Amino acid sequence: MVQLRRSRSPDVLRGDRNAQLALGAQGQGWGAEDDLFAFLTCQPNAEVAAVHPKAMPVILTEPGEWDLWLNSPIEAAQQLQRPLPDGALLPLDTADESGRFI
């Protein structure tokens, strides 16, 4: 997730190195050149709130969530509209003890 500040310097957050993340969205094709997408948002977790206090995208982290989002009735999929737990996202520049970025 990238959030540009007014200074134009980006704040970049990422999940665990081994995690696959998907954003909850709806898409509509309007022809060969006009595909539209809308991303579902929710209240931000602690990491996102530090750079964007209004909202964060819904992020799906488990294959079961992806299937629920894609194949279930809207009432079931709406249960996924919640922030990730605090600590689930890290700044891109987080380094380990040796100074290497993780």
FITORDREN-457829 format. One record per atom (N, C-alpha, C): residue number from 0; residue in one letter; atom name; z, x, y. Coordinates in Angstrom, 1 decimal. Atoms other than C-alpha are relative to their C-alpha. Layout:
REM FITORDREN-457829
> NUM A CA Z X Y
...
***
This chain:
REM FITORDREN-457829
> 0 M N 0.0 0.9 -1.2
> 0 M CA 0.0 0.0 0.0
> 0 M C 0.0 0.9 1.2
> 1 V N 0.1 -0.8 -1.2
> 1 V CA -0.9 1.4 3.4
> 1 V C 0.2 -0.9 1.2
> 2 Q N -0.2 0.7 -1.2
> 2 Q CA 0.4 0.2 6.7
> 2 Q C -0.2 1.0 1.2
> 3 L N 0.3 -0.8 -1.1
> 3 L CA -1.0 1.7 9.9
> 3 L C 0.9 -0.4 1.2
> 4 R N -0.9 0.2 -1.2
> 4 R CA 1.4 2.1 12.8
> 4 R C -0.9 0.1 1.3
> 5 R N 0.8 -0.1 -1.2
> 5 R CA 0.3 1.9 16.4
> 5 R C -0.5 1.4 0.3
> 6 S N 0.4 -1.4 -0.2
> 6 S CA 0.2 5.7 16.5
> 6 S C -1.2 0.4 -0.9
> 7 R N 1.1 -0.2 1.0
> 7 R CA -2.5 5.4 13.7
> 7 R C 0.4 0.9 -1.1
> 8 S N -0.4 -0.8 1.2
> 8 S CA -0.5 7.5 11.3
> 8 S C 0.4 -1.0 -1.1
> 9 P N -0.3 1.0 1.1
> 9 P CA -0.3 5.7 7.9
> 9 P C 1.3 0.2 -0.6
> 10 D N -1.2 0.0 0.9
> 10 D CA 2.8 4.8 6.0
> 10 D C -0.6 -0.4 -1.4
> 11 V N 0.6 0.3 1.3
> 11 V CA 1.7 4.9 2.3
> 11 V C 1.2 -0.1 -1.0
> 12 L N -1.0 0.1 1.0
> 12 L CA 3.9 3.6 -0.5
> 12 L C -0.8 -0.1 -1.3
> 13 R N 0.6 0.0 1.3
> 13 R CA 3.1 3.9 -4.2
> 13 R C 1.0 -0.4 -1.1
> 14 G N -0.8 0.3 1.1
> 14 G CA 4.5 2.8 -7.5
> 14 G C 0.3 1.3 -0.8
> 15 D N -0.3 -1.1 0.9
> 15 D CA 5.8 5.0 -10.3
> 15 D C -1.4 0.6 -0.5
> 16 R N 1.3 -0.7 0.3
> 16 R CA 3.1 7.6 -11.3
> 16 R C -0.7 -0.6 -1.2
> 17 N N 0.6 0.6 1.2
> 17 N CA 2.6 5.9 -14.7
> 17 N C -0.2 -1.5 0.1
> 18 A N 0.1 1.5 -0.1
> 18 A CA 2.7 2.3 -13.4
> 18 A C -1.4 -0.4 0.5
> 19 Q N 1.2 0.7 -0.5
> 19 Q CA -0.4 0.1 -13.0
> 19 Q C 0.5 -1.2 0.8
> 20 L N -0.4 1.1 -0.9
> 20 L CA -0.1 -2.3 -10.1
> 20 L C -1.2 -0.9 0.3
> 21 A N 1.1 1.0 -0.4
> 21 A CA -2.2 -5.4 -9.3
> 21 A C 0.6 -0.9 1.1
> 22 L N -0.4 0.9 -1.1
> 22 L CA -2.1 -7.5 -6.2
> 22 L C -0.4 -1.4 -0.3
> 23 G N 0.3 1.4 0.2
> 23 G CA -1.9 -11.3 -6.4
> 23 G C -1.0 -0.4 1.1
> 24 A N 1.1 0.4 -0.9
> 24 A CA -5.1 -12.6 -4.8
> 24 A C -0.8 -1.1 -0.5
> 25 Q N 1.0 1.0 0.3
> 25 Q CA -7.6 -15.4 -4.8
> 25 Q C -1.4 0.5 0.6
> 26 G N 1.3 -0.4 -0.5
> 26 G CA -11.3 -14.7 -4.5
> 26 G C -1.0 -1.1 -0.1
> 27 Q N 1.1 1.0 0.0
> 27 Q CA -14.4 -16.8 -3.7
> 27 Q C -1.3 0.6 0.3
> 28 G N 1.4 -0.5 -0.3
> 28 G CA -18.0 -15.8 -4.0
> 28 G C -0.8 -1.0 0.8
> 29 W N 0.8 0.8 -0.8
> 29 W CA -20.2 -17.2 -1.3
> 29 W C -1.5 0.4 0.1
> 30 G N 1.4 -0.5 0.1
> 30 G CA -23.5 -15.6 -2.3
> 30 G C 0.1 1.5 -0.3
> 31 A N 0.1 -1.4 0.4
> 31 A CA -24.7 -12.1 -2.9
> 31 A C 0.8 1.0 0.9
> 32 E N -0.6 -0.9 -0.9
> 32 E CA -23.1 -10.6 0.2
> 32 E C 1.4 -0.4 0.6
> 33 D N -1.2 0.6 -0.7
> 33 D CA -20.1 -12.8 1.2
> 33 D C 1.1 -0.4 -1.0
> 34 D N -1.2 0.3 0.9
> 34 D CA -17.2 -12.5 -1.2
> 34 D C 1.2 0.1 0.9
> 35 L N -1.2 0.1 -0.8
> 35 L CA -13.9 -13.5 0.4
> 35 L C 1.2 0.1 -0.9
> 36 F N -1.2 -0.1 0.7
> 36 F CA -10.4 -12.6 -0.8
> 36 F C 1.2 -0.2 0.9
> 37 A N -1.3 0.3 -0.7
> 37 A CA -6.9 -13.7 0.3
> 37 A C 1.1 0.5 -0.9
> 38 F N -1.1 -0.6 0.8
> 38 F CA -3.8 -11.8 -0.8
> 38 F C 1.2 -0.8 0.3
> 39 L N -1.3 0.7 -0.1
> 39 L CA -0.6 -13.7 -1.5
> 39 L C 1.1 1.0 0.5
> 40 T N -1.1 -0.8 -0.5
> 40 T CA 2.4 -12.4 0.4
> 40 T C 1.4 -0.6 -0.3
> 41 C N -1.4 0.5 0.2
> 41 C CA 6.2 -12.7 0.1
> 41 C C 0.9 0.8 0.9
> 42 Q N -0.9 -0.7 -0.8
> 42 Q CA 9.3 -11.4 1.8
> 42 Q C -0.1 1.5 -0.5
> 43 P N 0.1 -1.4 0.4
> 43 P CA 9.3 -7.5 1.8
> 43 P C 1.3 0.4 -0.7
> 44 N N -1.1 -0.7 0.5
> 44 N CA 11.5 -5.4 -0.3
> 44 N C 0.5 1.1 1.0
> 45 A N -0.6 -0.9 -1.0
> 45 A CA 13.6 -2.6 1.3
> 45 A C -1.0 1.1 0.5
> 46 E N 1.0 -1.0 -0.4
> 46 E CA 10.8 0.0 1.3
> 46 E C -1.1 -0.5 0.9
> 47 V N 1.1 0.5 -0.9
> 47 V CA 8.1 -2.2 2.8
> 47 V C 0.6 -0.5 1.3
> 48 A N -0.6 0.5 -1.2
> 48 A CA 10.5 -3.8 5.3
> 48 A C 0.2 1.1 1.0
> 49 A N -0.2 -1.2 -0.9
> 49 A CA 11.1 -0.3 6.8
> 49 A C -1.3 0.2 0.9
> 50 V N 1.2 -0.2 -0.7
> 50 V CA 7.4 -0.3 7.9
> 50 V C -0.7 -1.3 0.4
> 51 H N 0.6 1.3 -0.2
> 51 H CA 6.4 -4.0 7.8
> 51 H C 1.0 -1.1 -0.3
> 52 P N -1.1 0.9 0.2
> 52 P CA 9.4 -6.3 8.2
> 52 P C -0.4 -1.5 -0.3
> 53 K N 0.4 1.4 0.1
> 53 K CA 7.3 -9.6 8.1
> 53 K C -0.3 -0.4 -1.5
> 54 A N 0.5 0.4 1.3
> 54 A CA 5.8 -9.6 4.6
> 54 A C -0.5 1.2 -0.8
> 55 M N 0.7 -1.0 0.9
> 55 M CA 4.4 -7.6 1.6
> 55 M C -0.9 -0.7 -0.9
> 56 P N 0.8 0.7 0.9
> 56 P CA 1.7 -8.4 -0.8
> 56 P C 0.8 -0.2 -1.3
> 57 V N -0.5 0.3 1.4
> 57 V CA 2.7 -9.9 -4.2
> 57 V C -0.6 1.1 -0.9
> 58 I N 0.5 -1.1 0.9
> 58 I CA 2.5 -6.9 -6.6
> 58 I C 0.4 -0.3 -1.4
> 59 L N -0.2 0.3 1.4
> 59 L CA 2.2 -7.6 -10.3
> 59 L C 0.0 1.4 -0.8
> 60 T N -0.2 -1.3 0.6
> 60 T CA 3.4 -4.7 -12.5
> 60 T C -0.1 0.0 -1.5
> 61 E N 0.0 0.0 1.5
> 61 E CA 3.3 -5.9 -16.1
> 61 E C -1.2 -0.8 -0.5
> 62 P N 1.2 0.7 0.5
> 62 P CA 0.3 -7.0 -18.2
> 62 P C 0.3 -1.5 -0.2
> 63 G N -0.3 1.4 0.2
> 63 G CA 2.1 -10.3 -19.0
> 63 G C 0.0 -0.7 1.3
> 64 E N 0.1 0.6 -1.3
> 64 E CA 2.3 -11.0 -15.3
> 64 E C -1.5 -0.2 0.4
> 65 W N 1.5 0.1 -0.3
> 65 W CA -1.5 -10.4 -14.9
> 65 W C -0.5 -1.2 -0.7
> 66 D N 0.5 1.1 0.8
> 66 D CA -2.2 -12.8 -17.7
> 66 D C 0.5 -1.3 0.6
> 67 L N -0.6 1.2 -0.6
> 67 L CA 0.2 -15.4 -16.2
> 67 L C -0.8 -0.4 1.3
> 68 W N 0.7 0.2 -1.3
> 68 W CA -1.5 -15.0 -12.8
> 68 W C -1.4 -0.5 -0.2
> 69 L N 1.4 0.3 0.2
> 69 L CA -5.0 -15.3 -14.2
> 69 L C -0.3 -1.3 -0.8
> 70 N N 0.3 1.1 1.0
> 70 N CA -4.6 -18.0 -16.9
> 70 N C 1.0 -1.1 0.0
> 71 S N -1.0 1.0 0.0
> 71 S CA -1.6 -20.2 -16.1
> 71 S C -0.2 -1.1 1.1
> 72 P N 0.1 1.0 -1.1
> 72 P CA -1.3 -23.4 -14.1
> 72 P C 0.8 0.6 1.2
> 73 I N -0.5 -0.5 -1.3
> 73 I CA -0.4 -22.8 -10.4
> 73 I C 1.5 0.0 0.0
> 74 E N -1.4 0.1 0.0
> 74 E CA 3.2 -23.9 -11.0
> 74 E C 0.7 1.2 -0.7
> 75 A N -0.5 -1.1 0.7
> 75 A CA 3.8 -21.1 -13.4
> 75 A C -0.3 1.3 0.8
> 76 A N 0.4 -1.2 -0.7
> 76 A CA 1.9 -18.5 -11.4
> 76 A C 0.8 0.2 1.3
> 77 Q N -0.8 0.0 -1.2
> 77 Q CA 3.9 -19.4 -8.3
> 77 Q C 1.3 0.8 -0.2
> 78 Q N -1.3 -0.7 0.2
> 78 Q CA 7.0 -17.9 -9.9
> 78 Q C -0.2 1.5 0.2
> 79 L N 0.2 -1.4 -0.2
> 79 L CA 5.4 -14.5 -9.4
> 79 L C 0.0 0.4 1.5
> 80 Q N 0.0 -0.3 -1.4
> 80 Q CA 5.5 -14.8 -5.6
> 80 Q C 1.4 0.4 0.4
> 81 R N -1.3 -0.6 -0.3
> 81 R CA 8.5 -12.5 -5.1
> 81 R C -0.2 1.5 0.2
> 82 P N 0.2 -1.4 -0.3
> 82 P CA 9.0 -9.0 -3.8
> 82 P C 0.4 0.8 -1.3
> 83 L N -0.5 -0.9 1.0
> 83 L CA 9.3 -6.0 -6.1
> 83 L C 1.4 0.3 0.2
> 84 P N -1.4 -0.4 -0.2
> 84 P CA 12.9 -4.9 -6.7
> 84 P C 0.0 1.2 1.0
> 85 D N -0.2 -1.2 -0.9
> 85 D CA 14.2 -2.4 -4.1
> 85 D C 0.0 1.3 -0.9
> 86 G N 0.1 -1.2 0.7
> 86 G CA 13.4 1.1 -5.2
> 86 G C -1.3 0.1 -0.9
> 87 A N 1.2 0.0 0.9
> 87 A CA 10.2 0.1 -7.1
> 87 A C -1.2 0.8 0.7
> 88 L N 1.1 -0.7 -0.7
> 88 L CA 7.9 1.7 -4.4
> 88 L C 0.6 1.3 0.6
> 89 L N -0.4 -1.3 -0.6
> 89 L CA 8.1 5.3 -3.2
> 89 L C -0.9 0.4 1.1
> 90 P N 0.9 -0.5 -1.0
> 90 P CA 6.7 7.0 -0.1
> 90 P C -0.9 1.0 -0.7
> 91 L N 0.9 -0.9 0.7
> 91 L CA 3.6 8.9 -1.1
> 91 L C 0.4 1.4 0.0
> 92 D N -0.3 -1.4 -0.1
> 92 D CA 5.0 12.1 0.1
> 92 D C 1.4 0.4 -0.6
> 93 T N -1.3 -0.3 0.6
> 93 T CA 8.2 12.0 -2.1
> 93 T C -0.2 1.3 -0.9
> 94 A N 0.1 -1.2 0.8
> 94 A CA 8.7 15.5 -3.6
> 94 A C 1.2 0.1 -1.0
> 95 D N -1.1 -0.2 0.9
> 95 D CA 10.8 16.5 -6.6
> 95 D C 0.7 1.3 0.4
> 96 E N -0.8 -1.1 -0.3
> 96 E CA 13.3 19.3 -6.7
> 96 E C -0.7 1.3 0.2
> 97 S N 0.8 -1.2 -0.1
> 97 S CA 10.6 22.0 -7.0
> 97 S C -0.9 0.0 1.3
> 98 G N 0.8 0.1 -1.1
> 98 G CA 8.9 20.7 -3.9
> 98 G C -1.4 -0.6 -0.2
> 99 R N 1.3 0.6 0.3
> 99 R CA 5.9 19.2 -5.7
> 99 R C 0.1 -1.5 0.2
> 100 F N 0.1 1.5 -0.2
> 100 F CA 4.8 15.7 -4.8
> 100 F C 0.0 -0.7 -1.3
> 101 I N 0.0 0.7 1.2
> 101 I CA 5.6 13.2 -7.4
> 101 I C -0.6 -1.4 0.2
***
